[in-house]
């Protein structure tokens, strides 16, 4: 097949769509990608690129079509909003330069649903079937991020979502819970295709966790949606003298999280900063319990957390300070315990319980994690499911 991919992000930005495109090339398909110049997460163009004009490049057999973005979108809601339109405008222009000799369009939606609009333009222009892989579920995530919900925004957003999903021919969902929302807007088939563990050459980290402590570890992006403040307050309230809470990562909310830790007098909370992705497995393996906290908001709760696969690879017990899809996976598979994400007392109690759980059920957790990696989150099976379910032009 010849597959035309539309994505806000692509190599050298580190996202699942890179791995999927490379797998398709390995399988003998031809893949071209329509995207902007790389900028995530800093929101400024990567070194080695200029944020102007239209260019093409090749990466591992994938032809990439690039065009400019609005710099500084992370620092301004207006710039972020403007960049949505820039993606649509630039994507349509790229489509107009291409021959249209493709079998299908494939949209990787890791952010705004509007990323599908240039693909729908390709459908209108060439009759190209459009497939979309949804990671952020609209409108739930829009309300979670603070969009005011009123008599203007609600019907406008509903109209936009219905138009986009209605125009797509196949919908792939990264979380089972997305289907209940999408059914309100489209009767098209939803195919469950979750994340898999991205391949990486793991190395030994220079970060060494203390061997004389019981190590609880959180890794990844630090934003307001990670619920780290309640988690840290719970850890402080637990008062576990022989335990340490490790925060390995960085992000836009780090200053607020550190301030909260100081206010709570949280001894044993250590901020290690960001570490390279290929060190994560070693850091997780040094830990006793892995932390998975999330805020209780509808759009976030329906998402299956991306970091779960790296946690499963480590095979360590998981303490979920969350509700929703992530909690369901933890509890239904015996991976650990969970606490109500807004109840600091319950979170504190859970820290103590997790120490006992990890001691008593470590082997069972490792076996359950391995089973999930071989079944539900098996990369080869998920890639095959996506490929076999693609809607393509009839010959």
C-alpha positions in Angstrom: 0.0 0.0 0.0 0.9 3.7 -0.3 -0.1 5.4 2.9 -0.2 9.2 3.5 0.2 10.0 7.1 -0.9 13.3 8.8 0.6 14.1 12.2 1.4 17.2 14.1 4.6 15.5 15.4 7.0 13.1 13.7 10.7 12.1 13.9 13.0 13.5 15.4 10.1 14.1 17.9 9.6 10.9 19.8 6.1 9.5 19.3 4.4 6.2 18.5 3.7 7.2 14.9 7.4 7.0 14.1 7.5 3.3 15.1 4.3 2.5 13.2 5.6 4.2 10.0 8.9 2.4 10.2 7.0 -0.9 10.7 4.9 -0.3 7.6 8.1 0.4 5.6 9.6 -2.8 6.9 6.5 -4.7 5.8 6.9 -3.3 2.3 4.4 -0.4 2.3 5.3 3.1 1.0 4.8 5.8 3.6 4.8 9.6 3.3 4.2 11.9 6.2 2.7 15.4 6.2 3.9 17.3 9.2 5.4 20.5 10.5 9.0 21.3 11.4 9.9 19.5 14.7 9.4 21.5 17.8 7.9 19.4 20.6 8.0 19.9 23.6 9.9 23.2 23.6 7.6 24.8 21.0 10.7 26.2 19.1 12.3 24.7 16.0 14.8 21.9 16.6 18.5 22.6 15.9 19.3 21.8 12.3 16.0 23.0 10.9 14.6 26.3 9.8 11.0 27.1 10.5 10.2 28.4 7.0 9.1 27.2 3.6 8.2 23.7 2.4 10.9 21.0 2.4 11.0 17.2 2.1 13.4 14.7 3.7 13.8 11.0 4.0 14.0 9.0 7.3 14.4 5.2 7.4 12.5 4.9 4.1 9.7 7.4 5.0 9.3 10.5 2.9 8.5 13.5 5.1 6.8 16.7 3.9 7.4 19.6 6.3 6.1 23.1 6.6 6.2 25.9 9.2 4.5 26.1 12.6 3.7 28.9 15.0 6.7 29.1 17.5 6.1 29.6 21.2 2.8 27.7 21.2 3.6 26.3 24.6 3.9 29.7 26.1 0.6 31.2 24.8 -2.9 29.9 24.4 -3.4 32.2 21.5 -0.3 30.9 19.7 -1.4 27.4 20.4 -4.8 28.1 18.9 -3.2 29.8 15.9 -0.9 26.9 15.3 -4.0 24.6 15.0 -5.1 26.7 12.0 -1.5 26.8 10.7 -1.4 23.0 10.6 -4.7 22.9 8.7 -3.6 25.6 6.2 -0.1 24.2 5.6 -1.4 20.6 5.4 -4.0 21.5 2.7 -1.3 23.3 0.7 0.9 20.2 0.8 -2.0 18.0 -0.3 -2.5 20.3 -3.3 1.1 19.7 -4.4 0.9 15.9 -4.3 -0.3 13.5 -7.1 -2.9 11.7 -4.9 -1.6 8.3 -5.8 -2.2 6.8 -2.4 -4.3 4.0 -1.1 -5.4 5.7 2.1 -4.8 8.5 4.6 -3.8 7.9 8.2 -4.2 10.5 10.9 -2.2 10.3 14.1 -4.2 12.4 16.5 -2.0 13.0 19.6 -3.4 16.6 20.2 -6.2 18.5 18.5 -8.8 16.6 16.5 -8.4 19.3 13.8 -5.2 17.5 12.7 -7.6 15.4 10.6 -8.8 18.3 8.5 -6.0 18.2 5.8 -6.7 14.4 5.5 -10.4 15.1 4.9 -9.3 17.6 2.2 -7.3 14.7 0.6 -10.5 12.6 0.8 -12.5 15.3 -1.0 -9.8 15.9 -3.6 -8.9 12.3 -4.4 -11.6 10.1 -2.8 -9.0 8.9 -0.3 -10.4 6.8 2.7 -9.4 8.4 6.0 -8.3 6.4 9.0 -7.7 8.1 12.4 -5.8 6.9 15.4 -7.1 8.8 18.5 -5.0 9.5 21.6 -6.9 12.5 23.0 -10.6 12.1 23.1 -12.7 15.2 22.2 -14.7 16.9 23.6 -13.8 15.4 27.1 -10.2 16.5 27.0 -11.1 20.0 25.7 -13.3 20.6 28.8 -10.6 19.1 31.0 -8.0 21.6 29.7 -10.2 24.6 30.7 -12.4 25.5 27.7 -15.6 27.2 29.0 -18.6 25.0 28.5 -21.6 27.2 27.4 -24.4 27.6 24.8 -21.8 28.6 22.2 -18.8 26.3 22.7 -20.8 23.1 23.3 -22.8 23.1 20.0 -19.8 24.4 18.1 -17.5 21.7 19.3 -20.2 19.0 18.9 -20.6 20.1 15.2 -16.9 20.1 14.6 -16.4 16.6 16.2 -19.4 15.2 14.3 -18.0 16.5 11.0 -14.5 15.1 11.5 -15.4 11.7 12.9 -18.2 11.5 10.4 -15.7 12.1 7.6 -13.4 9.4 8.8 -13.8 5.9 7.4 -12.1 4.0 10.3 -11.4 5.0 13.8 -8.6 3.4 15.9 -8.7 4.1 19.6 -5.8 3.9 22.1 -8.2 3.4 25.0 -11.3 1.2 25.2 -13.2 3.9 27.0 -12.9 6.3 24.0 -15.6 4.3 22.2 -18.4 5.4 24.4 -17.7 9.1 23.6 -17.1 8.5 19.8 -20.4 6.7 19.5 -22.2 10.0 20.3 -20.8 11.4 17.1 -20.2 8.6 14.6 -21.4 5.1 13.9 -18.1 4.2 12.2 -16.3 1.1 13.5 -13.9 1.7 16.4 -10.8 -0.6 16.6 -8.9 -0.9 19.9 -5.2 -0.4 19.2 -3.4 0.7 22.4 0.1 1.9 22.9 3.0 -0.6 22.8 6.5 -0.3 24.3 8.7 1.8 22.0 12.0 0.1 21.2 15.1 1.6 22.8 18.6 0.4 23.6 18.4 0.5 27.4 21.5 1.6 29.3 22.6 1.8 32.9 21.7 5.1 34.5 24.0 7.3 36.4 21.1 7.9 38.8 21.3 5.3 41.6 18.4 5.1 44.1 19.3 4.5 47.7 19.5 0.7 48.5 18.6 1.2 52.2 15.3 2.8 51.4 11.9 1.6 50.0 11.7 3.5 46.7 8.5 4.8 45.3 9.2 6.2 41.8 7.4 8.5 39.4 8.8 9.1 35.9 7.8 11.3 33.1 6.2 14.7 32.4 5.3 16.9 35.3 2.1 18.9 34.5 -0.9 19.8 36.6 -2.7 16.7 35.3 -0.2 14.3 36.9 -1.8 14.9 40.4 1.7 15.0 42.0 0.7 17.6 44.7 -1.9 15.3 46.3 0.5 12.4 45.9 3.3 14.3 47.7 1.0 15.5 50.4 -0.2 11.9 50.9 3.4 10.7 51.1 4.2 13.4 53.7 1.2 12.5 55.8 2.2 8.8 55.7 5.4 9.6 57.5 7.3 6.6 56.3 10.8 7.0 57.7 12.3 4.2 55.6 10.8 5.2 52.3 11.7 7.7 49.5 9.5 9.2 46.8 11.5 9.7 43.6 10.3 12.2 41.0 12.2 11.5 37.8 11.2 14.1 35.2 10.4 17.7 34.5 7.7 19.8 33.1 5.6 23.0 33.2 4.3 22.4 36.7 7.5 21.5 38.4 7.8 24.8 40.4 4.3 24.4 41.8 5.1 20.7 42.8 8.3 21.6 44.5 6.6 24.4 46.4 3.9 22.0 47.5 6.5 19.5 48.8 8.1 22.3 50.8 4.8 23.4 52.3 3.9 19.9 53.3 7.3 19.3 54.9 7.6 16.2 52.8 10.9 14.6 53.8 12.1 11.8 51.6 10.7 13.4 48.4 13.7 13.7 45.9 13.5 15.5 42.6 16.0 14.0 40.2 15.2 16.0 37.1 14.8 14.6 33.6 16.8 11.6 32.5 17.2 10.1 29.0 14.4 7.7 27.9 16.9 4.8 27.5 17.8 5.0 31.2 14.2 4.6 32.4 14.1 0.8 32.6 17.2 0.8 34.8 15.7 3.4 37.1 12.4 1.6 37.3 14.1 -1.7 38.1 15.9 -0.1 41.0 12.5 0.9 42.4 10.1 -1.1 44.7 6.8 0.5 43.6 6.0 2.6 40.6 3.7 5.6 40.9 0.9 6.3 38.5 -1.0 9.4 39.6 -3.6 11.4 37.5 -6.2 14.1 38.1 -9.8 12.9 38.2 -11.0 14.7 35.0 -13.2 13.0 32.4 -11.0 13.4 29.4 -7.9 12.3 31.3 -9.6 9.3 33.1 -10.7 7.8 29.8 -7.0 7.6 28.6 -4.8 4.6 29.1 -1.6 6.1 30.5 1.3 5.9 28.0 3.9 5.2 30.7 2.0 2.0 31.8 3.9 0.0 29.2 7.3 1.0 30.5 6.1 0.2 34.0 4.9 -3.3 32.8 8.3 -3.9 31.3 9.9 -3.4 34.7 7.4 -5.8 36.3 7.2 -3.9 39.5 4.0 -3.2 41.6 2.1 -0.1 40.6 0.5 2.4 43.0 -2.3 4.2 41.1 -3.5 7.5 42.5 -6.2 7.8 39.9 -9.6 6.7 38.6 -10.7 5.5 35.1 -9.0 3.4 32.5 -5.6 3.3 34.2 -7.2 2.2 37.5 -9.2 -0.5 35.8 -6.0 -2.0 34.2 -4.2 -2.0 37.5 -6.9 -3.5 39.6 -8.3 -6.0 37.1 -4.8 -7.5 36.5 -3.6 -7.5 40.1 -0.7 -5.1 39.3 -1.0 -3.1 42.5 -3.4 -0.9 44.6 -5.2 2.3 43.9 -6.4 5.3 46.0 -8.9 8.0 45.3 -6.9 10.8 43.7 -8.4 13.7 45.7 -8.4 12.0 49.2 -5.0 12.8 50.7 -5.7 10.6 53.8 -6.5 7.6 51.5 -3.4 8.3 49.5 -1.3 8.3 52.7 -2.8 5.0 53.9 -2.1 3.5 50.4 1.6 4.2 50.6 1.8 1.9 53.7 -0.3 -0.8 52.1 1.8 -0.7 49.0 4.9 -1.6 51.0 3.2 -4.7 52.3 1.7 -5.5 48.8 5.1 -5.3 47.1 6.6 -7.6 49.6 3.8 -10.2 49.4 2.9 -10.1 45.7 6.0 -9.1 43.7 6.3 -12.3 41.8 2.6 -12.4 40.9 2.8 -8.8 39.6 5.8 -9.6 37.4 4.0 -12.5 35.9 0.8 -10.5 35.3 2.8 -7.7 33.7 4.6 -10.0 31.4 1.3 -11.6 30.3 -0.1 -8.1 29.5 2.9 -7.3 27.4 2.6 -10.5 25.4 -1.2 -10.1 24.8 -3.0 -6.8 25.2 0.0 -4.6 24.5 1.9 -6.8 22.0 3.4 -4.6 19.4 3.3 -7.1 16.5 -0.3 -7.9 17.1 -1.3 -4.2 17.4 0.5 -3.2 14.2 -1.1 -6.1 12.4 -4.5 -5.1 13.7 -4.1 -1.6 12.5 -2.8 -2.6 9.1 -5.5 -5.3 8.5 -8.3 -2.8 9.5 -7.2 0.1 7.3 -9.9 1.4 5.0 -8.3 1.7 1.6 -9.3 2.6 -1.9 -11.1 -0.1 -3.8 -9.1 -1.4 -6.8 
